[in-house]
């Protein structure tokens, strides 16, 4: 089994980042190939994605460890895909995110590692952008004006 790992700092408090990442419905926001992720009860998640021009659907699992701010996920299949992430405080408004992927799939290691790094960068961008939008909406919009 091959392992790929990447760590990045994200400008968001660890508790907020974990709350965002633990929600399966947010997966398509930062995994470009994923089009849908719906919890099905317990650890089961139904996922849909477009991979190499082909639409695929399947069942995956997601295990949430609140105490350690970590997630583990995976799916059964020919590649026996699994991953995990952990979030640590990196200051009052920043987090250190570490993501590891495990697969038996034969692939170009550099391509997979680059893909992991790009996904973490997209995740950092998306999660902070979503938080900015939420904050602006709570304050009455981007201009700070509330509708009467």
Residue pairs with C-beta under 8 A, 6 or more apart in sequence:
1 80
1 102
1 103
1 104
2 102
2 103
2 104
2 105
2 107
2 109
2 112
3 100
3 101
3 102
4 100
4 101
4 109
4 112
4 113
4 116
5 98
5 99
5 100
5 101
5 116
6 98
6 99
6 113
6 116
6 117
6 120
7 96
7 97
7 98
7 99
8 96
8 97
8 120
8 121
8 124
9 90
9 94
9 95
9 96
9 97
10 17
10 94
10 95
10 96
10 97
10 123
10 124
10 127
10 128
11 93
11 94
11 124
11 128
12 93
12 94
12 95
12 127
12 128
12 131
13 89
13 92
13 93
13 94
13 95
14 69
14 87
14 88
14 89
14 90
14 95
15 69
16 131
17 87
17 95
17 97
17 127
18 69
18 87
20 26
20 127
20 130
20 131
21 71
21 85
21 87
21 123
21 127
22 64
22 66
22 71
24 37
24 38
24 39
24 45
24 62
25 37
25 38
25 39
26 37
27 34
27 37
27 47
28 34
28 35
28 36
28 37
29 126
29 127
29 130
30 119
30 122
30 123
30 126
30 127
31 49
31 119
32 119
32 122
33 49
33 50
33 51
34 47
34 48
34 49
35 48
35 49
35 50
35 55
36 46
36 47
36 48
37 45
37 46
37 47
37 48
37 60
38 45
38 46
39 45
39 62
40 46
40 59
43 61
43 62
43 63
44 59
44 60
44 61
45 59
45 60
45 61
45 62
45 73
46 57
46 58
46 59
46 60
47 57
47 58
47 59
47 60
47 75
48 55
48 56
48 57
49 55
49 56
50 56
58 75
58 77
59 75
59 76
60 73
60 74
60 75
61 73
61 74
61 75
62 71
62 72
62 73
63 71
63 72
63 73
64 71
65 71
65 72
68 86
69 86
69 87
69 88
70 84
70 85
70 86
70 87
71 84
71 85
72 82
72 83
72 84
73 82
73 83
73 84
74 80
74 81
74 82
74 83
75 81
78 105
79 103
79 104
79 105
80 103
80 104
81 101
81 102
81 103
81 105
82 101
82 102
82 103
83 99
83 100
83 101
83 102
84 99
84 100
85 97
85 98
85 99
85 100
86 97
86 98
87 95
87 96
87 97
88 95
88 96
88 98
89 95
89 96
90 96
97 120
97 123
97 124
99 116
99 119
99 120
101 112
101 116
103 112
136 142
140 146
140 147
141 147
